[in-house]
């Protein structure tokens, strides 16, 4: 067995573990700091909205030897607006200029033909109105709202309302960080970005539900025992799924990272950046929030219950009494069959 696999087995059996829940206020502080940075970046720099949202024109030229730098200068002089120029594989240029109306687009097309020394009739111009972008944005917000409501309802039914609230906060956390990164780096926001944002919500939710499922099973009949507090069961659930979460995240990030750093960076396929950045940041943030944010939030909400407070007092009192006698506290009246360690021990015993 590999070292990672051996570690995963030990985490699953409860033989080793990291106190994620006990150090939750550290992770809360880190998340708050990152979130504040994202909000400040969004407020100060704003988002670089694509042509689909602001309106404008996209000009596609015939094959030309003009460089991207020269074409950018020519386009900005002709239009008076910032231009984004990409050289396509067949030698043609894609020139994107925002905030142009049809009359301005015709003038810019004529100037571009003269500056780039290509026939005006062979330049294809596609106009995009800002109202189309507004429709996309409105539908995206509507879809996001419906998704959030359905998530809360499902988790409240499948688990409980505390887990639904924690998952919702984790999703908002992931969205805020991803949007903040876009504001910081200045990448263009396009419909592909919106698709990427909606996609990462499903991934983040999946990772969170995996941990919640382990927590639900591990905390079954928890008040009938005096061995573990709820926070300790929650921490065991996180550790039990930790290697699985890491493996899933790494496998998901590899192809997305290739799109972002190789496709969008080395190969200069800028159109890949709009969706790949949202996926890359969102996947990483989703993995982080499911471990460091969602489950610790459930613990904070759950341990406010009188039953959980009473359980914690009983567990600590038993441990104190056992320590005073120099004994190890024993589990009474509770079959710990729902925790990974005992399940593994049971299987081991059957094999013997």
PLY file of the C-alpha trace (Angstrom):
ply
format ascii 1.0
element vertex 352
property float x
property float y
property float z
element edge 351
property int vertex1
property int vertex2
end_header
0.00 0.00 0.00
1.28 3.50 -0.83
2.11 5.96 1.92
-0.93 8.07 1.02
-3.15 5.00 1.03
-1.74 3.89 4.37
-2.38 7.36 5.80
-5.92 7.28 4.44
-6.55 3.92 6.10
-5.26 5.21 9.43
-7.40 8.34 9.15
-10.43 6.22 8.32
-9.87 3.95 11.33
-9.33 6.90 13.63
-5.75 5.91 14.47
-4.41 9.32 13.46
-6.11 12.62 12.81
-5.88 16.39 12.77
-8.07 18.54 14.99
-9.87 20.52 12.28
-12.84 21.33 14.51
-10.74 22.32 17.52
-8.85 24.87 15.41
-11.94 26.08 13.59
-11.58 29.70 14.70
-8.22 29.83 12.92
-9.91 28.69 9.70
-12.77 31.11 10.26
-10.22 33.92 10.56
-8.46 32.85 7.36
-11.76 32.70 5.47
-12.89 36.07 6.80
-9.59 37.64 5.73
-9.81 36.13 2.23
-13.46 37.14 1.91
-12.76 40.73 2.98
-9.92 40.92 0.44
-12.27 39.65 -2.26
-14.98 42.15 -1.36
-12.51 45.06 -1.28
-11.11 44.04 -4.68
-14.63 43.84 -6.05
-15.55 47.25 -4.64
-12.33 49.01 -5.71
-11.48 47.41 -9.06
-14.81 45.91 -10.02
-15.28 43.19 -12.59
-14.02 43.36 -16.15
-17.32 42.57 -17.82
-17.14 41.04 -21.27
-18.68 42.35 -24.42
-21.70 40.09 -23.93
-22.65 42.16 -20.85
-21.54 45.67 -21.91
-22.39 45.46 -25.58
-20.03 46.20 -28.45
-18.65 44.60 -31.57
-16.42 41.68 -32.51
-14.50 42.05 -35.77
-12.95 39.02 -37.48
-10.38 39.89 -40.14
-9.06 37.76 -42.99
-5.56 36.28 -42.71
-3.02 39.02 -42.04
0.62 39.39 -41.02
-0.17 42.28 -38.65
0.92 41.52 -35.07
-1.47 41.43 -32.13
0.24 44.47 -30.58
-0.08 46.55 -33.74
-3.68 45.46 -34.29
-4.52 46.42 -30.70
-3.06 49.90 -31.18
-4.92 50.36 -34.45
-8.23 49.17 -32.98
-7.97 51.45 -29.95
-7.08 54.46 -32.10
-9.97 53.73 -34.46
-12.56 53.24 -31.73
-11.35 55.29 -28.78
-12.08 52.27 -26.54
-10.00 49.46 -25.11
-9.64 46.56 -27.54
-8.90 42.88 -26.97
-7.16 41.21 -29.92
-6.51 37.51 -30.37
-4.71 35.82 -33.24
-6.53 32.69 -34.30
-4.93 29.52 -35.61
-5.54 30.31 -39.28
-3.81 33.70 -39.06
-6.99 35.74 -38.76
-7.55 38.29 -36.00
-10.45 38.51 -33.56
-10.82 42.10 -32.39
-13.24 42.76 -29.55
-14.26 46.34 -28.71
-16.83 47.16 -26.04
-19.43 49.94 -25.90
-19.92 50.44 -29.65
-23.29 51.13 -31.26
-24.00 50.04 -34.88
-23.07 53.43 -36.39
-19.75 53.53 -34.52
-19.04 49.91 -35.48
-19.32 50.74 -39.19
-16.86 53.62 -38.83
-14.42 51.45 -36.86
-14.68 48.70 -39.46
-13.69 51.11 -42.23
-10.71 52.43 -40.24
-9.56 48.91 -39.35
-9.63 47.86 -43.01
-7.40 50.80 -43.91
-4.99 50.37 -40.98
-4.67 46.60 -41.30
-4.56 46.79 -45.13
-7.31 44.22 -45.67
-10.51 44.49 -47.77
-13.34 45.99 -45.72
-15.81 43.54 -47.24
-13.82 40.63 -45.81
-14.01 41.91 -42.22
-16.89 40.25 -40.42
-18.56 42.37 -37.73
-20.83 40.91 -35.05
-22.72 43.39 -32.88
-23.83 42.54 -29.36
-26.34 44.69 -27.48
-26.07 45.20 -23.70
-29.67 44.04 -23.26
-28.61 40.51 -24.25
-26.03 40.54 -21.48
-28.66 41.75 -19.02
-30.86 38.80 -19.95
-27.98 36.37 -19.36
-27.19 37.97 -16.00
-30.82 37.91 -14.89
-31.23 34.26 -15.86
-27.99 33.39 -14.09
-29.16 35.09 -10.89
-32.52 33.35 -11.17
-30.85 29.98 -11.66
-28.52 30.63 -8.74
-31.41 31.59 -6.47
-33.44 28.49 -7.40
-30.36 26.31 -6.90
-29.73 27.72 -3.42
-33.33 27.26 -2.33
-33.45 23.66 -3.57
-30.11 22.89 -1.86
-31.35 24.20 1.48
-34.60 22.25 1.21
-32.85 19.02 0.22
-30.21 19.19 2.94
-32.79 20.12 5.56
-34.79 17.02 4.63
-31.88 14.62 4.07
-29.88 15.79 7.08
-31.07 18.73 9.20
-31.47 22.48 8.98
-28.11 23.18 10.64
-26.29 21.33 7.89
-28.37 23.14 5.29
-27.37 26.52 6.74
-23.69 25.52 6.95
-23.67 24.29 3.33
-25.33 27.51 2.16
-22.71 29.63 3.92
-19.94 27.48 2.40
-21.40 27.98 -1.11
-21.61 31.76 -0.64
-18.03 31.65 0.67
-16.85 29.85 -2.51
-18.68 32.23 -4.84
-17.35 35.33 -3.07
-13.74 34.15 -3.25
-14.03 33.21 -6.93
-15.60 36.53 -7.92
-12.99 38.37 -5.84
-10.15 36.62 -7.68
-11.66 37.75 -10.99
-11.66 41.32 -9.71
-8.03 41.01 -8.55
-6.58 39.53 -11.74
-8.81 41.48 -14.12
-9.86 38.51 -16.25
-12.86 39.13 -18.44
-16.24 37.96 -17.19
-18.17 36.20 -19.96
-21.09 33.76 -20.15
-18.43 31.04 -19.83
-17.49 32.49 -16.45
-21.10 32.29 -15.33
-21.24 28.66 -16.42
-18.05 27.99 -14.47
-19.46 29.62 -11.34
-22.63 27.55 -11.49
-20.57 24.40 -12.09
-18.39 24.81 -9.01
-21.46 25.02 -6.78
-22.32 21.41 -7.57
-18.78 20.25 -6.88
-18.55 22.16 -3.60
-21.89 20.77 -2.49
-20.86 17.20 -3.36
-17.73 17.38 -1.24
-19.70 18.88 1.67
-22.43 16.24 1.51
-19.83 13.44 1.64
-18.57 14.78 4.97
-22.10 15.42 6.24
-23.11 11.85 5.43
-20.24 10.50 7.51
-21.16 12.88 10.33
-24.80 11.79 10.24
-23.86 8.12 10.51
-21.19 8.73 13.14
-23.48 10.77 15.39
-26.35 8.30 15.35
-27.57 7.71 18.95
-24.73 9.90 20.16
-26.53 10.87 23.38
-26.60 7.22 24.51
-22.84 7.14 25.05
-20.25 9.03 27.09
-17.16 8.44 24.99
-17.24 11.23 22.41
-18.62 14.75 22.19
-20.34 15.89 19.02
-17.33 17.96 17.96
-15.08 14.89 18.28
-17.42 12.81 16.12
-17.47 15.62 13.56
-13.68 15.79 13.54
-13.47 12.01 13.00
-15.86 12.35 10.06
-13.65 15.00 8.42
-10.51 12.92 8.92
-12.27 9.81 7.62
-13.02 11.50 4.27
-9.91 13.70 4.09
-7.84 11.62 1.66
-10.88 11.07 -0.55
-11.47 14.84 -0.68
-7.81 15.51 -1.51
-7.74 12.87 -4.26
-10.99 14.12 -5.80
-9.81 17.74 -5.74
-6.39 17.01 -7.23
-7.87 14.90 -10.04
-10.38 17.67 -10.82
-7.78 20.46 -10.69
-5.29 18.80 -13.05
-7.27 19.17 -16.30
-8.64 22.57 -15.28
-5.11 23.72 -14.44
-3.95 22.54 -17.86
-6.65 24.67 -19.51
-5.74 27.71 -17.42
-1.94 27.63 -17.31
-1.09 25.83 -20.54
-4.04 26.64 -22.79
-4.69 30.18 -21.56
-1.12 30.99 -20.55
1.52 29.26 -22.66
-0.61 28.80 -25.78
-2.26 32.21 -25.40
-5.76 30.81 -25.89
-7.29 33.64 -23.87
-10.85 32.48 -24.45
-10.15 29.54 -22.13
-9.38 31.83 -19.20
-12.94 32.98 -18.63
-14.20 29.53 -17.63
-10.98 27.82 -16.48
-10.14 30.42 -13.81
-13.59 30.21 -12.24
-13.38 26.41 -12.20
-9.83 26.32 -10.80
-10.45 28.81 -7.99
-13.92 27.46 -7.27
-12.82 23.83 -7.04
-10.01 24.73 -4.63
-12.29 26.95 -2.54
-14.98 24.25 -2.50
-12.58 21.61 -1.19
-11.36 24.04 1.47
-14.82 25.11 2.62
-16.21 21.56 2.89
-13.43 20.64 5.34
-12.59 23.85 7.17
-15.88 25.78 7.09
-19.04 23.71 6.59
-18.57 20.97 9.21
-17.11 23.27 11.90
-20.15 25.53 11.40
-22.43 22.54 11.97
-20.56 21.86 15.21
-21.04 25.44 16.39
-24.77 25.28 15.66
-25.29 21.75 16.99
-23.44 22.21 20.28
-25.83 25.00 21.20
-28.49 22.34 21.78
-29.17 21.47 25.45
-28.73 17.75 24.68
-25.28 18.30 23.16
-24.26 20.56 26.05
-25.34 17.90 28.52
-23.48 15.22 26.57
-20.29 17.25 26.61
-20.55 17.70 30.38
-21.05 13.95 30.88
-18.12 13.06 28.63
-15.77 15.53 30.33
-16.94 14.48 33.79
-16.33 10.81 32.99
-12.88 11.56 31.66
-12.02 13.61 34.73
-13.22 10.82 37.04
-11.25 8.23 35.10
-8.13 10.39 35.13
-8.44 10.85 38.90
-8.50 7.06 39.29
-5.73 6.57 36.78
-8.07 4.67 34.49
-9.08 5.00 30.86
-12.71 6.05 30.34
-14.83 3.21 28.97
-17.83 3.44 26.76
-21.07 2.59 28.54
-24.36 1.64 26.94
-23.35 2.66 23.46
-22.29 0.47 20.58
-19.84 2.54 18.59
-20.59 0.70 15.35
-21.05 3.86 13.33
-17.52 5.16 13.71
-14.84 4.16 11.19
-12.48 2.78 13.81
-14.92 0.22 15.22
-16.14 -0.84 11.80
-12.56 -1.53 10.78
-11.90 -3.38 14.03
-15.01 -5.50 13.48
-13.88 -6.46 9.99
-10.42 -7.23 11.28
-11.88 -9.43 14.00
-13.99 -11.37 11.50
-10.95 -12.00 9.34
-9.12 -13.45 12.31
0 1
1 2
2 3
3 4
4 5
5 6
6 7
7 8
8 9
9 10
10 11
11 12
12 13
13 14
14 15
15 16
16 17
17 18
18 19
19 20
20 21
21 22
22 23
23 24
24 25
25 26
26 27
27 28
28 29
29 30
30 31
31 32
32 33
33 34
34 35
35 36
36 37
37 38
38 39
39 40
40 41
41 42
42 43
43 44
44 45
45 46
46 47
47 48
48 49
49 50
50 51
51 52
52 53
53 54
54 55
55 56
56 57
57 58
58 59
59 60
60 61
61 62
62 63
63 64
64 65
65 66
66 67
67 68
68 69
69 70
70 71
71 72
72 73
73 74
74 75
75 76
76 77
77 78
78 79
79 80
80 81
81 82
82 83
83 84
84 85
85 86
86 87
87 88
88 89
89 90
90 91
91 92
92 93
93 94
94 95
95 96
96 97
97 98
98 99
99 100
100 101
101 102
102 103
103 104
104 105
105 106
106 107
107 108
108 109
109 110
110 111
111 112
112 113
113 114
114 115
115 116
116 117
117 118
118 119
119 120
120 121
121 122
122 123
123 124
124 125
125 126
126 127
127 128
128 129
129 130
130 131
131 132
132 133
133 134
134 135
135 136
136 137
137 138
138 139
139 140
140 141
141 142
142 143
143 144
144 145
145 146
146 147
147 148
148 149
149 150
150 151
151 152
152 153
153 154
154 155
155 156
156 157
157 158
158 159
159 160
160 161
161 162
162 163
163 164
164 165
165 166
166 167
167 168
168 169
169 170
170 171
171 172
172 173
173 174
174 175
175 176
176 177
177 178
178 179
179 180
180 181
181 182
182 183
183 184
184 185
185 186
186 187
187 188
188 189
189 190
190 191
191 192
192 193
193 194
194 195
195 196
196 197
197 198
198 199
199 200
200 201
201 202
202 203
203 204
204 205
205 206
206 207
207 208
208 209
209 210
210 211
211 212
212 213
213 214
214 215
215 216
216 217
217 218
218 219
219 220
220 221
221 222
222 223
223 224
224 225
225 226
226 227
227 228
228 229
229 230
230 231
231 232
232 233
233 234
234 235
235 236
236 237
237 238
238 239
239 240
240 241
241 242
242 243
243 244
244 245
245 246
246 247
247 248
248 249
249 250
250 251
251 252
252 253
253 254
254 255
255 256
256 257
257 258
258 259
259 260
260 261
261 262
262 263
263 264
264 265
265 266
266 267
267 268
268 269
269 270
270 271
271 272
272 273
273 274
274 275
275 276
276 277
277 278
278 279
279 280
280 281
281 282
282 283
283 284
284 285
285 286
286 287
287 288
288 289
289 290
290 291
291 292
292 293
293 294
294 295
295 296
296 297
297 298
298 299
299 300
300 301
301 302
302 303
303 304
304 305
305 306
306 307
307 308
308 309
309 310
310 311
311 312
312 313
313 314
314 315
315 316
316 317
317 318
318 319
319 320
320 321
321 322
322 323
323 324
324 325
325 326
326 327
327 328
328 329
329 330
330 331
331 332
332 333
333 334
334 335
335 336
336 337
337 338
338 339
339 340
340 341
341 342
342 343
343 344
344 345
345 346
346 347
347 348
348 349
349 350
350 351
